Amino acid sequence: MRNLYLVGFMGAGKTLVGRAVARLTGRVFSDLDEAIEKRLGMSVPEIFSVHGEAEFRRIEHRELGRTTSGSNLVVATGGGAFSSVDNRQLIRDFDGLSVFLDPPWSLIESRLEGEIEGRPKWVNPDQTKTLYQGRLADYRKAAIRITIDGDETADEIAGRIESAMLEIACVS
């Protein structure tokens, strides 16, 4: 069974929705950032601080590659993972299915207000919005796009993802 890769900006709900999709579909959930933290014994902000973003991205690519050896996974990627051409290609090469969780900026901003400590790419609202806008073109390259308005539960969004996956399976 194809692995499912949730992509989108920080605060899009990849981890919360990913867990719901895994429960719904009987898959195993994996959070890429959590896997990196466990492997290195450091938080993502510490990795950025100690090793820099370029090294974090190399580590992220290796960890993403580890997910391709499994199957039946739901993987919540980090906010910048899908911006890498190499990461997008890795997902495609191993028959992964990418899903862009697409909430509006206003919803992302409201979700991030109390969580900026664990977000190494958060600078201030204006600079972070510019980063978000710069990544949108990459996120839109995902196989599936799920627009989120903020009124749905993670389980409802998971149901929409499952329906989209079934539609793709019927077409393939």
N, C-alpha and C positions, 0 to 999 in steps of 0.2 A: 504494500500500500504506500502511496506517495506520502512524503513528509509535507507538512503544511508549515509555511514560514510567515508569521505575522510581521508586517513592516509598517512603519509610520513614525511620526515624530514622538519625542518624549511626551508623556502625558496622554498619548492617544488611547491607552488602555490595552496595550499588547499583552501584558502579563495577566491581567484580570480576565480579559476575553479569552486568552490562550488557555487558561485553566478551565474555563467553561466549555470551550470547544473540545478539549481533551476528555472531559467528563461525558459530554454529549456523544462523542464519536468513539469512545473506548480507546483512545490513543494515549500515549505517554507525553506529558508536558515537560518541556525544557526551556528555561530562561537563559539565553546566551550570556547576558551580563552576570547572572548568578553563577553560571558554570565557570566563567573566567575568574570571578572573585574566589571561588573555591579552589581552583587550580593554582592561583598565585598567592592565596592567603592574604589578599589585599582588597579593599573596596575599589570600585571603578574610579572615584575621585582620587584615591591614593595612587592608583596606577598612572593616571594622567599626570599627577603631580611629580611622581618619582621618575617615570619612564618617558613621559610625553605622549602626545596623541598619536604620533606616527607609530611608535612601538605598540601602543594599545591596539591600533588598527591591524597590525601584523598578527598580534595575539588573537584578536577577534576573528580574523580570517582563518587561522589554524583551528580555532574552536568551532567555527562554523563548518569547517571541513570534517571535523569529527562527527557532526550530526548526520552527514551524508552516508556514513557507514551503517546507520540504523534505518529502520523503517517504522511506519506507524507513529511518527512523532508530530507534535505540535510545538514549534519553536518560536518563542518570542525573541525577536532580534533586538539589538540596541537601536536607538534612533538614527545613528549614522551608518549602520551596517549596509543598508540597501543602497546607499550613495556610492558604494564601491562597485565599479564595473566587474572586478574580479569576483566579488561576493554574489552579484546577480548571476554571473555566468556559472559559478559553482552550484547555485541552487538549480538553475536550468539543466546543467549537465547531469545532475543526479535526479532528474525528474521531480524536483520539488515544486510545490505549488505556492506561489507568493500571494499574500492577501494584504492589501493596503487598507489599514484602518484610518479613515479620513474624517475626523471631527473638524469643525471650524476652529480657526485660531482662537476665538473668544473662549471656547470651551477648554482648549489646551491651556491657555493662559490662566484660567480660573483654577484648573486642576494643579498647576505647577506652583501657584502662589505659596503654598505651605510646604513645598517639597524641594526647594531649590538647593538645599544643602547637598543632596546626593546626586546632583546633576552637574557634571563638570563642564558642559557646554553652555550652561545658563550664565549669561553675563548680566543683562538687564532686559526688560521687556522689548525694547526696540531692537537691540542687537539679536536677541533670540528670535524675534519675529522675522528678521532678515535671514537668519539661518534656516528657519522653517520654510520661508518662501523659496530659498535657494535649493532646498531638498525636494520640493514638491514634484518637479519634473522627473526625478528618479523614482519617487514613490509611485507615481502614475504609470510606471513601467511594469508594475505588478500584474499578475494574471487576473486577479479579482480586486475590485475596489468596493469597499463597504463604507458608505457615507453614514456618519454617526451624528445624531442631533443632540444627544445628551439625555434624552428622556427614556431611552431603552435600557434595560438591565443587560448585564454581561451575558446572561443566558439567552435573552432575545437576540442579541447580536450573534451569538454562537449559532443559533438556529438559522439566521440569515446566511451565515458562512456555510453551514452544512448544506443548505439549499443551493447555494451557488456552486459548491463542489459537486453536487449531484448533477446539476445542469452541465457542467464541464465534462463530467464522466459520460453523460449521455451523448454529448457531441463528439467526444474522442473516439 
